[in-house]
Amino acid sequence: MGKKIYVGNLSYQVGDQDLAEVFGQFGTVESARIVTDRDSGRSKGFAFVEMATDEEAATAIEKLNGNTFEGRAMNVSEAKPMAPRENRGGGFGGGNRNNSRGGGFGGGRPRY
């Protein structure tokens, strides 16, 4: 399995295929995914690219980091593993039990 690459500071007009073509100059692109907003579907300006080998990924990072693509200087680096998310609560009176502010309905003020 190859290495996952983080690509930041992308123009909002860049698509998955555009990214695959740019990174394809340095090896086999397993996947190229622009991260989009869940509600609007618009690009968030960053993406993840997975290359077939670690060597291809290292070359792509070295050659593309700081290069201008679609008018913006890309930030290209090895992707870091996603940190585990905390239970954010929400809903009816949820929230963090260590916090006096609850989420949703029934939170916000301490009861007397």
LUMBA-982676 format. One record per residue (C-alpha): residue number from 1; chain; x, y, z. Coordinates in steps of 0.25 Angstrom, whole numbers, plus 2048, in hexadecimal, padded with zeros to 3 digits. Example, Ala and Ser with C-alpha at 12.3 -4.5 7.8 and 13.67 -1.06 7.14 Angstrom:
2
i 1	ch A	east 831	north 7EE	up 81F
i 2	ch A	east 837	north 7FC	up 81D
END
This chain:
112
i 1	ch A	east 800	north 800	up 800
i 2	ch A	east 805	north 80E	up 7FD
i 3	ch A	east 806	north 81B	up 805
i 4	ch A	east 7FB	north 825	up 807
i 5	ch A	east 7FE	north 833	up 804
i 6	ch A	east 7F8	north 840	up 809
i 7	ch A	east 7F6	north 84B	up 7FF
i 8	ch A	east 7F2	north 859	up 804
i 9	ch A	east 7F0	north 867	up 7FF
i 10	ch A	east 7E8	north 862	up 7F3
i 11	ch A	east 7E0	north 86B	up 7EA
i 12	ch A	east 7D1	north 868	up 7EC
i 13	ch A	east 7D0	north 865	up 7DD
i 14	ch A	east 7DA	north 859	up 7DD
i 15	ch A	east 7D3	north 84B	up 7DC
i 16	ch A	east 7D7	north 83D	up 7DF
i 17	ch A	east 7DB	north 83A	up 7D0
i 18	ch A	east 7E4	north 847	up 7D0
i 19	ch A	east 7EB	north 842	up 7DC
i 20	ch A	east 7ED	north 834	up 7D7
i 21	ch A	east 7F3	north 83A	up 7CA
i 22	ch A	east 7FD	north 843	up 7D2
i 23	ch A	east 802	north 837	up 7DB
i 24	ch A	east 801	north 82D	up 7D0
i 25	ch A	east 80E	north 834	up 7CB
i 26	ch A	east 816	north 82D	up 7D6
i 27	ch A	east 80F	north 81F	up 7D7
i 28	ch A	east 803	north 817	up 7D8
i 29	ch A	east 7F7	north 81F	up 7DF
i 30	ch A	east 7EF	north 815	up 7E7
i 31	ch A	east 7E5	north 820	up 7EB
i 32	ch A	east 7E3	north 82F	up 7EA
i 33	ch A	east 7D8	north 835	up 7F3
i 34	ch A	east 7D4	north 843	up 7F5
i 35	ch A	east 7CE	north 845	up 802
i 36	ch A	east 7C0	north 84C	up 801
i 37	ch A	east 7B7	north 853	up 80A
i 38	ch A	east 7AC	north 849	up 80F
i 39	ch A	east 7A0	north 853	up 80D
i 40	ch A	east 7A4	north 85B	up 801
i 41	ch A	east 7AD	north 851	up 7F9
i 42	ch A	east 7B8	north 85C	up 7F7
i 43	ch A	east 7C6	north 859	up 7F8
i 44	ch A	east 7CD	north 85D	up 805
i 45	ch A	east 7DA	north 860	up 7FE
i 46	ch A	east 7E2	north 853	up 802
i 47	ch A	east 7E3	north 845	up 7FE
i 48	ch A	east 7E9	north 837	up 800
i 49	ch A	east 7F1	north 82F	up 7F5
i 50	ch A	east 7F5	north 821	up 7F7
i 51	ch A	east 801	north 81D	up 7EE
i 52	ch A	east 804	north 80E	up 7EB
i 53	ch A	east 812	north 80E	up 7F2
i 54	ch A	east 819	north 816	up 7FD
i 55	ch A	east 824	north 81A	up 7F3
i 56	ch A	east 81A	north 820	up 7EA
i 57	ch A	east 813	north 827	up 7F5
i 58	ch A	east 821	north 82D	up 7FA
i 59	ch A	east 824	north 832	up 7EC
i 60	ch A	east 817	north 838	up 7EA
i 61	ch A	east 818	north 83F	up 7F8
i 62	ch A	east 826	north 844	up 7F5
i 63	ch A	east 823	north 849	up 7E7
i 64	ch A	east 815	north 84F	up 7E9
i 65	ch A	east 816	north 856	up 7F7
i 66	ch A	east 815	north 865	up 7F5
i 67	ch A	east 813	north 864	up 7E6
i 68	ch A	east 807	north 86C	up 7E0
i 69	ch A	east 7FB	north 865	up 7DB
i 70	ch A	east 7EF	north 86D	up 7D6
i 71	ch A	east 7F5	north 87A	up 7DC
i 72	ch A	east 7F8	north 875	up 7EA
i 73	ch A	east 804	north 86F	up 7F1
i 74	ch A	east 801	north 861	up 7F5
i 75	ch A	east 805	north 85B	up 803
i 76	ch A	east 808	north 84D	up 800
i 77	ch A	east 80D	north 843	up 80B
i 78	ch A	east 80B	north 835	up 811
i 79	ch A	east 7FD	north 834	up 817
i 80	ch A	east 7FC	north 832	up 825
i 81	ch A	east 7F3	north 827	up 82B
i 82	ch A	east 7E5	north 82D	up 830
i 83	ch A	east 7E4	north 830	up 83E
i 84	ch A	east 7D9	north 829	up 845
i 85	ch A	east 7CD	north 831	up 847
i 86	ch A	east 7C6	north 834	up 855
i 87	ch A	east 7B8	north 832	up 857
i 88	ch A	east 7B3	north 840	up 854
i 89	ch A	east 7A5	north 83D	up 85A
i 90	ch A	east 79A	north 845	up 855
i 91	ch A	east 78C	north 841	up 854
i 92	ch A	east 783	north 842	up 860
i 93	ch A	east 78B	north 847	up 86C
i 94	ch A	east 798	north 840	up 867
i 95	ch A	east 7A6	north 846	up 867
i 96	ch A	east 7B2	north 844	up 86F
i 97	ch A	east 7AF	north 83F	up 87D
i 98	ch A	east 7BB	north 846	up 882
i 99	ch A	east 7B6	north 853	up 87D
i 100	ch A	east 7AA	north 85B	up 883
i 101	ch A	east 7A5	north 85F	up 875
i 102	ch A	east 79D	north 854	up 86E
i 103	ch A	east 799	north 853	up 860
i 104	ch A	east 78C	north 854	up 85A
i 105	ch A	east 77F	north 855	up 862
i 106	ch A	east 781	north 855	up 871
i 107	ch A	east 78F	north 85A	up 873
i 108	ch A	east 796	north 868	up 875
i 109	ch A	east 793	north 86B	up 883
i 110	ch A	east 796	north 864	up 890
i 111	ch A	east 789	north 860	up 897
i 112	ch A	east 787	north 865	up 8A6
END
